[in-house]
Amino acid sequence: MAIRHIADLVTTNANTYANTDEFFAEHGPCGGSNPGCTSINFEMQGNNGVRRTIIFEDETQFQAFFPNTTDKVFTVTKIEKVTI
């Protein structure tokens, strides 16, 4: 079964961003280029972070995704993880 994971990514510095492109320019693709995602979407949350919504094909894809997100200069707050 597919999994939807939603998380807020917020910078740990004082910088602000007008759009997702500015956020990605500083923080990288934030998983957006990961081939293990069925779909991924980002939207601005205020001016210092983004909300990331990822659809994974299954739990195996989900578990494989997260080792790729270490050593980043932003916090990750899980909003939701549900089987869909």
DRENNUVEX-304640 format. One line per field, with one value per residue: residue in three letters; chain; residue number from 1; x, y, z of N, C-alpha, C in turn. Coordinates in steps of 0.02 Angstrom, whole numbers, plus 50000, padded with zeros to 5 digits. Example, Ala and Ser with C-alpha at 12.3 -4.5 7.8 and 13.67 -1.06 7.14 Angstrom:
code <- Ala / Ser
unit <- A / A
pos <- 1 / 2
n_xx <- 50660 / 50642
n_yy <- 49716 / 49888
n_zz <- 50390 / 50354
ca_xx <- 50615 / 50684
ca_yy <- 49775 / 49947
ca_zz <- 50390 / 50357
c_xx <- 50660 / 50645
c_yy <- 49835 / 50002
c_zz <- 50390 / 50394
END
This chain:
code <- Met / Ala / Ile / Arg / His / Ile / Ala / Asp / Leu / Val / Thr / Thr / Asn / Ala / Asn / Thr / Tyr / Ala / Asn / Thr / Asp / Glu / Phe / Phe / Ala / Glu / His / Gly / Pro / Cys / Gly / Gly / Ser / Asn / Pro / Gly / Cys / Thr / Ser / Ile / Asn / Phe / Glu / Met / Gln / Gly / Asn / Asn / Gly / Val / Arg / Arg / Thr / Ile / Ile / Phe / Glu / Asp / Glu / Thr / Gln / Phe / Gln / Ala / Phe / Phe / Pro / Asn / Thr / Thr / Asp / Lys / Val / Phe / Thr / Val / Thr / Lys / Ile / Glu / Lys / Val / Thr / Ile
unit <- A / A / A / A / A / A / A / A / A / A / A / A / A / A / A / A / A / A / A / A / A / A / A / A / A / A / A / A / A / A / A / A / A / A / A / A / A / A / A / A / A / A / A / A / A / A / A / A / A / A / A / A / A / A / A / A / A / A / A / A / A / A / A / A / A / A / A / A / A / A / A / A / A / A / A / A / A / A / A / A / A / A / A / A
pos <- 1 / 2 / 3 / 4 / 5 / 6 / 7 / 8 / 9 / 10 / 11 / 12 / 13 / 14 / 15 / 16 / 17 / 18 / 19 / 20 / 21 / 22 / 23 / 24 / 25 / 26 / 27 / 28 / 29 / 30 / 31 / 32 / 33 / 34 / 35 / 36 / 37 / 38 / 39 / 40 / 41 / 42 / 43 / 44 / 45 / 46 / 47 / 48 / 49 / 50 / 51 / 52 / 53 / 54 / 55 / 56 / 57 / 58 / 59 / 60 / 61 / 62 / 63 / 64 / 65 / 66 / 67 / 68 / 69 / 70 / 71 / 72 / 73 / 74 / 75 / 76 / 77 / 78 / 79 / 80 / 81 / 82 / 83 / 84
n_xx <- 50042 / 50020 / 50107 / 50081 / 50178 / 50197 / 50289 / 50360 / 50490 / 50608 / 50717 / 50872 / 50941 / 50942 / 50891 / 50773 / 50646 / 50576 / 50512 / 50494 / 50601 / 50706 / 50725 / 50768 / 50885 / 50973 / 50964 / 50966 / 50888 / 50802 / 50753 / 50678 / 50731 / 50740 / 50733 / 50656 / 50532 / 50359 / 50281 / 50309 / 50288 / 50305 / 50270 / 50272 / 50294 / 50259 / 50397 / 50515 / 50526 / 50471 / 50330 / 50333 / 50265 / 50258 / 50232 / 50248 / 50278 / 50273 / 50308 / 50442 / 50503 / 50480 / 50559 / 50686 / 50707 / 50740 / 50876 / 50945 / 50928 / 51009 / 51119 / 51077 / 51038 / 50918 / 50769 / 50662 / 50496 / 50381 / 50221 / 50121 / 50096 / 50027 / 49943 / 49887
n_yy <- 49941 / 50114 / 50256 / 50412 / 50547 / 50688 / 50831 / 50971 / 51075 / 51175 / 51310 / 51321 / 51435 / 51616 / 51657 / 51708 / 51667 / 51696 / 51608 / 51432 / 51399 / 51483 / 51431 / 51299 / 51331 / 51362 / 51251 / 51135 / 51000 / 50937 / 50805 / 50806 / 50759 / 50625 / 50462 / 50364 / 50409 / 50413 / 50524 / 50699 / 50851 / 51024 / 51163 / 51334 / 51378 / 51501 / 51614 / 51549 / 51415 / 51255 / 51150 / 50981 / 50856 / 50689 / 50547 / 50378 / 50219 / 50106 / 50038 / 50000 / 50087 / 50205 / 50185 / 50178 / 50306 / 50403 / 50394 / 50473 / 50604 / 50664 / 50773 / 50906 / 51082 / 51117 / 51096 / 50954 / 50923 / 50804 / 50794 / 50710 / 50536 / 50420 / 50273 / 50251
n_zz <- 50000 / 49967 / 50038 / 50115 / 50161 / 50257 / 50294 / 50381 / 50333 / 50401 / 50398 / 50490 / 50507 / 50502 / 50382 / 50255 / 50133 / 49974 / 49892 / 49843 / 49759 / 49803 / 49932 / 49898 / 49829 / 49931 / 50018 / 49943 / 49846 / 49936 / 49939 / 49824 / 49705 / 49719 / 49661 / 49721 / 49758 / 49726 / 49701 / 49733 / 49821 / 49853 / 49958 / 50008 / 50179 / 50274 / 50280 / 50298 / 50273 / 50201 / 50160 / 50137 / 50039 / 50012 / 49912 / 49929 / 49855 / 49937 / 50102 / 50100 / 50006 / 50077 / 50195 / 50137 / 50091 / 50193 / 50248 / 50158 / 50193 / 50289 / 50385 / 50351 / 50341 / 50407 / 50504 / 50526 / 50539 / 50569 / 50502 / 50460 / 50429 / 50330 / 50273 / 50111
ca_xx <- 50000 / 50058 / 50113 / 50089 / 50215 / 50199 / 50335 / 50382 / 50563 / 50618 / 50788 / 50898 / 50975 / 50895 / 50873 / 50704 / 50640 / 50515 / 50480 / 50528 / 50665 / 50756 / 50739 / 50808 / 50951 / 51014 / 50960 / 50966 / 50821 / 50761 / 50721 / 50640 / 50760 / 50748 / 50693 / 50614 / 50467 / 50309 / 50269 / 50332 / 50264 / 50328 / 50237 / 50302 / 50263 / 50289 / 50453 / 50577 / 50524 / 50424 / 50296 / 50348 / 50218 / 50287 / 50196 / 50292 / 50242 / 50263 / 50350 / 50513 / 50524 / 50480 / 50617 / 50747 / 50713 / 50764 / 50948 / 50970 / 50911 / 51048 / 51166 / 51047 / 51034 / 50848 / 50736 / 50608 / 50442 / 50332 / 50152 / 50076 / 50116 / 49968 / 49937 / 49831
ca_yy <- 50000 / 50177 / 50296 / 50484 / 50576 / 50761 / 50859 / 51040 / 51085 / 51245 / 51326 / 51332 / 51499 / 51673 / 51676 / 51703 / 51648 / 51720 / 51552 / 51368 / 51400 / 51513 / 51381 / 51245 / 51357 / 51359 / 51187 / 51078 / 50978 / 50913 / 50743 / 50815 / 50723 / 50555 / 50418 / 50319 / 50441 / 50409 / 50595 / 50743 / 50919 / 51072 / 51229 / 51377 / 51384 / 51563 / 51636 / 51516 / 51343 / 51226 / 51088 / 50930 / 50800 / 50636 / 50484 / 50320 / 50160 / 50059 / 50050 / 49991 / 50151 / 50254 / 50174 / 50192 / 50378 / 50447 / 50401 / 50523 / 50672 / 50682 / 50828 / 50964 / 51142 / 51131 / 51047 / 50918 / 50907 / 50761 / 50816 / 50653 / 50478 / 50378 / 50226 / 50272
ca_zz <- 50000 / 49962 / 50100 / 50108 / 50217 / 50255 / 50345 / 50373 / 50334 / 50420 / 50402 / 50557 / 50510 / 50503 / 50313 / 50233 / 50063 / 49941 / 49857 / 49852 / 49723 / 49847 / 49984 / 49868 / 49811 / 49991 / 50053 / 49898 / 49822 / 49993 / 49919 / 49763 / 49648 / 49739 / 49617 / 49761 / 49773 / 49674 / 49686 / 49786 / 49812 / 49904 / 49960 / 50059 / 50245 / 50298 / 50237 / 50319 / 50263 / 50154 / 50178 / 50087 / 50037 / 49971 / 49905 / 49918 / 49831 / 49992 / 50162 / 50081 / 49977 / 50131 / 50238 / 50099 / 50077 / 50247 / 50257 / 50112 / 50215 / 50347 / 50379 / 50318 / 50383 / 50421 / 50547 / 50494 / 50586 / 50537 / 50511 / 50449 / 50389 / 50326 / 50218 / 50067
c_xx <- 50044 / 50057 / 50120 / 50123 / 50218 / 50244 / 50349 / 50457 / 50575 / 50693 / 50809 / 50940 / 50922 / 50872 / 50798 / 50703 / 50574 / 50476 / 50521 / 50595 / 50721 / 50775 / 50784 / 50878 / 50999 / 51018 / 50961 / 50895 / 50776 / 50722 / 50684 / 50667 / 50768 / 50704 / 50647 / 50546 / 50421 / 50290 / 50292 / 50310 / 50290 / 50285 / 50268 / 50259 / 50294 / 50345 / 50519 / 50575 / 50472 / 50388 / 50306 / 50297 / 50246 / 50239 / 50248 / 50249 / 50226 / 50311 / 50424 / 50540 / 50530 / 50543 / 50683 / 50759 / 50752 / 50838 / 50979 / 50960 / 50950 / 51093 / 51138 / 51042 / 50961 / 50821 / 50679 / 50557 / 50390 / 50261 / 50106 / 50111 / 50056 / 49973 / 49876 / 49816
c_yy <- 50062 / 50213 / 50369 / 50510 / 50651 / 50786 / 50932 / 51043 / 51158 / 51257 / 51337 / 51396 / 51555 / 51693 / 51668 / 51692 / 51672 / 51663 / 51488 / 51366 / 51430 / 51465 / 51326 / 51268 / 51353 / 51289 / 51126 / 51056 / 50949 / 50849 / 50747 / 50778 / 50648 / 50510 / 50370 / 50347 / 50432 / 50480 / 50636 / 50814 / 50962 / 51134 / 51269 / 51376 / 51445 / 51583 / 51602 / 51440 / 51321 / 51166 / 51040 / 50873 / 50749 / 50576 / 50430 / 50261 / 50112 / 50077 / 50043 / 50055 / 50204 / 50247 / 50191 / 50266 / 50416 / 50446 / 50454 / 50594 / 50693 / 50742 / 50888 / 51021 / 51164 / 51078 / 51015 / 50900 / 50867 / 50785 / 50755 / 50598 / 50431 / 50331 / 50247 / 50220
c_zz <- 50000 / 50029 / 50081 / 50171 / 50207 / 50311 / 50329 / 50380 / 50346 / 50429 / 50475 / 50562 / 50506 / 50433 / 50301 / 50158 / 50035 / 49907 / 49868 / 49816 / 49766 / 49903 / 49957 / 49850 / 49871 / 50020 / 50008 / 49882 / 49876 / 49976 / 49853 / 49703 / 49664 / 49696 / 49655 / 49778 / 49713 / 49652 / 49746 / 49770 / 49869 / 49900 / 50018 / 50122 / 50277 / 50252 / 50256 / 50310 / 50212 / 50186 / 50120 / 50094 / 49988 / 49970 / 49889 / 49897 / 49889 / 50049 / 50146 / 50051 / 50032 / 50174 / 50202 / 50088 / 50130 / 50261 / 50212 / 50136 / 50277 / 50332 / 50340 / 50368 / 50389 / 50468 / 50507 / 50548 / 50548 / 50554 / 50507 / 50411 / 50389 / 50266 / 50177 / 50015
END
